[in-house]
């Protein structure tokens, strides 16, 4: 099941990651022929998915993933 808005996905994915960073993983898929990108975040219990054809939302996704990677690379425990 896909979430309807990017904001809902972003908030849910961040919450999911901060609950247990070691169990979370994400996947990004771009379907070139259809111009659709899909992103999924899961911890094997909860699975959040989002898809869009909007270039603006693709840019927002890049920013979110960049922030997520910064969290992953940080030595500080997440609150």
Protein Blocks (a to p, Z undefined) as FASTA:
>chain_A
ZZfbfklmmmmmmmmmmmommlgccdddddfknopacddddehlaccddddfbfklmmmm
mmmmmmmmmmmmpmbdcZZ
